[in-house]
C-alpha cells in the first residue's frame, strides 16, 4: 500500500511541475515557477480529500506521510543546485530580498506565538507523544478551543 502513496506523490509532482511551467509562461519567465510548492499543496489536499472520504487506508496514509516528510529535503537539495554565485552577482536586490524574507518570517513567528493562545500544552504534548509512538488511533482526537 505504500506504493499508492508514492503514486499519489508522483501524480502531484507531475501536475505541480506542469502548472509551474504554465505559470512561468504566463509570467514571461523561462522557468518553472512554484511547481514544487504547488505539488506539495496538491499532495496535502489529496491526502485530506482521501481521508474525509474514508479511502485513506493505514498503508496509503503511511506512504503519503513518509513521502510528504521526504519531499521537503528533496526540494531543498534541488534548490541547492541553483547557481547562487550568478544570483549574487545580479545585484543587491537578492540580499535585500533574503534579509527581508527572513525578517518577515521571524516577525510572523513572533506574532503567532504572542497571539496564538497557549491552550492545553499538556494535552498537546500527550497527543504528540501518542502520535510518535504510533498509538494515535487509540486516543480521542483533540478538541480545538
Buried (B, 14 or more C-beta within 10 A) or exposed (E): EBEBBEEBBEBBBEBBBBBBBBBBEEEEEEEBBBBBEBBBEBBEEBBEEBEEEEEBEEEBBEBBEBBBEEBEEEBEEEEEEEEEEEBEEEEEEBEEEEEEEEEEEEEEEEEEEEEEEEEEEEEEEEBEEBEEEEEEEEEEEEEEE
